[in-house]
Amino acid sequence: MLSTYLSYTQINKDLSKSLARTAKETDVKREIEYYQKNIRNIKSVDDFMKNDRIYRFAMKAYGLEDMTYAKAMIRKVIEGGVEDSKSMANKLNDPRFKALAKAFDFKALGEATTNSEAAQKGTVDAYVRQKLESNAGAQNEGVRLALYFQRKAASVTSPYGILADKALLKVYQTIFDVSPLSSAQSIETQAATVKKFLNIADLQDPKKVEKMIQKFTAKYDVAHGGGVGSKSPAMALWDNATSGGPVNIGADIYNSLFKLKLGG
């Protein structure tokens, strides 16, 4: 039985080939072809929200599948764009929303939005990466967490970026032996603890991130029996998603983070 780190390494050592194989899977290829054929017909936020298949593809691509139901909120994220520091995408302590708003920046680009590389190739590439991680998680949740952490680490700029994402939080708690019960503490207290254990700047260094992943996978295997096919209670992180990104925080914690960012 392969260790979590070895399974992660097998996928990551030639990531381009791993992604190419994923893109050729029947269901993935079908969704990509529909998206590529129809995305140019999307000329406004209204068009984007009305085409459920395009909308769901984009939500999966940016790890927001668990928020697909929140159409009113997503509309505000996209309509606000990213140039205004007070826009919804910038106020939320979650880079996934900003990534979505950047890719579909109708406020700045208007009808030309879906002709951009970000809306086309960038979104397709993101979708394939999400599917790759989902496939890995079907065999070993720890591998999916490791791949996700590798991909998202550099986008984290504050402790709240860790706290706002259950998958990143799981990796952080595992690496530094932080009890999951600490999530019951105030957001401020949790952020202070993150600062104590983790230098956020280290997340910008691929070598340091790789060392964190090595530590995470080793501890994960000890805690969960290690290897391909292993499952654990932590699998609940993924239970609400059929594919794509992990399940992230609920509305109650979002409200706390949102108010904190605004100074409320």
N, C-alpha and C positions, 0 to 999 in steps of 0.2 A: 504494500500500500504506500503510495507516494506521500511524502510530507507536503504540507500546505505550501511551504516555500518552494519546493521542487516543482510542484504543479504550477505555481505562479510563474516560476522562471521559464518553464517550458513554453508558456504562452507569451511571455514578455521578451524572450531572447530574440525572437523574430516576429515582432508585433505586426509588421506590415502583412506578413503571410497569414498570421492568425486572423487579422481583420478581413483579408481577401477571402479566406475560406468562409467566414461568417456571412459576408455579403452575398455569397453564392447560394446560401441556404434558400430553399424554395419560398418560405414565408417572408423572409427578409427581402429577397429579390423582388417579390411581388409588390410589397409595400413601397420599396424604393422606386420601382417603375411607375407606380401610380403617382407618387409624389412628384417625380421629375416631369411627368407628363402634364400635371395639373397645377403645379405651383405658380407658373407664369400667369395663370388666369386669376390669381389672387391679387387684387389691386387695392384693397383697403382692409382695415381692421374688421369691418363687417363681413367681408368675403372670407377672411381668415377664420372668424368665429363660426360662420355658417357651414363651412365645409368640415364636417366632423372628422373625416378621415385625414385630411391635411392637418387639422388642429391636433388630433391625437398623435400623429406622427411627430409633429414638432414638440409636443409635450414629452413624449418618450425620449426624443433626441436630447433634450436638455435636462433629463432626469426628473421631470415634473409629472410623471404619470400618476402619482398619488394625489396630485392636485387638479387632475383633469376636470373634476366636478365643479371646481371653483371658477366658473367662467366669468362671473362679474369681476372677480379679483384679477384674473389674468387679463381681461380687457383693459383694466386700469393700468396694469403693468406695461402693456404694449402701447396704449395710447399716450402714456407719459413720456415714452422714449428714455434716453439715457443722458442727454446733454444737461438737463436741469438737475441740480443736486437734490432738489426737493421732490423729484419724481418718485413714483411708487417703487420702481426698480432699484433706485439708489437708496431709498429709505429702509428697505428690507435688508436684514442682515443675512442674506443668502445669495451667493453669486449665481445660482441657477436662474433666478429671475432676471438678473441683469444680462446674462448670456442670451436668454430668450428675447429680451427687449432689444438687444443689439442686433440680433439676427433678423428681427422683424421690426425695424425702426421706421414705421410708416410716418411717424411725426417728422422725421428729418428727410426721408427719401420719397415719401408719397408713393405713387404708383410704380416707381422704379425699384421699390424695396425688394420685391421677389426676383429681380434680375441680378441681385447682388450675389457675390460668391458666398457670403455668409448664409444667406437664405437658401442657396442651392447646395453647392458642394459641402459647405461647412455643416449644414444641418444633416445632410445624408451621412457624412463621416461620423458625426456625433451619434446618430441613430445606430450605425453599425457598431460603434464602440460600446454603446449601452447593451446591445444584443450580445456582444461577445462576453461582457461581464455577467449578463444574465445566464448565459449558457454555462459559464464557469461555476456560477453559484448553484446550479442544479446538481453539480457533482460535489462541490465543497464550498460552503458559504465563506470560509476563510479566504479562499482564493479570490472570490468576488470582492470581499472587503479590501484585500491587498491591492487589487487592480484599481478599485475605486479610489482608494487613498492615494495611490501613485498619481492618478489622473487629476485629482482635485486639490492636492496639497498646496501647490503653488498659488492657487486662487484664494487661499485663506490669508487674510490680512489682520485678523484680530481674534482673540479668544472666542468671540461670539460666532465667528465662522465655524468653529468646532462645535459649539453648543447648539447651533441652528441646524445641524445635520446629524441625524442619529447614526448613520454609518461611520462618519468621521469620529463621532463621539465614542462609538464602540471601539474603534481602533485605538484612539487616545487612551481610553480607560484600560484597555488590555495592556498596552505598552507600559503605562506608568502605574499599573495596579491600583487604579482609582475605582472605588466601589460604585456600581450603578445606582446605589441608594443616594449618592451625592446629588443626583438629579432632582431630589426633593428640596434641595437648598435654594436659596434665592439666586437669581441670575448673576447678581454682582459677586456673590460668594463663589459660585462656580467659575466665573471668569478669573477671579483672583487665584483660584487653584490651578487653572490652566496655565496662567502666567508663571506660577511657581515651578511647575514641572517642565513646561515646554517653551522654548524660545521660538516665537512665531517666525522669526527671520530664517530659522533652520529649514522651514518648509519650502523656501525658495532654492535650496541647495539639493540637487538630485542625489548626490552621494549620501547626504545626511538622511534624506527621505528613504533611500534604499536600506540604510542601516536600521531605520525605524521599522521598515517592513520586515526585515529579518527578525527583529526582536518581536514584533507582533505575531508573525507566523509561528515562531517557536513557542511563544506563550499560548497562542491559540490551540496548537496541537496538544500541549500539556493539559489545557483545560477541557478540550472537547474530544480527546481520543485520537486526534490527528488523522490526516489522510483523506484521499478521495472517497466520497460517498458518506462521509461523516455528517451528521446533523446535530443540532443542538437547540436548546430553548431560544437562543438568540435568532433562530431562523424567523422568528416573528417580525424581524426587521423587514423581511421581504414578502410576508404573507399577503399583503394587499396589492402586490404588483404582479402582473402576469408576465411582464418582460420589462426591459429598460432599467431605469435607475431605482435606488432603494427607497423604502418608505421613510419619510422624514418627519419633522415635527408637526404637531397638531396646531390647531388654531389658537389654543390657550397659550402655548409657549410663544407662538409667533406674536401674539398680542403683547406679551411681556417684553420680548426683544424689540418689537417695533416701538413701544413706548419708551424704552430705555434709550434707543437710538435718537429719539426725538427729544429726549430730556424730560419726558412726561412721568 
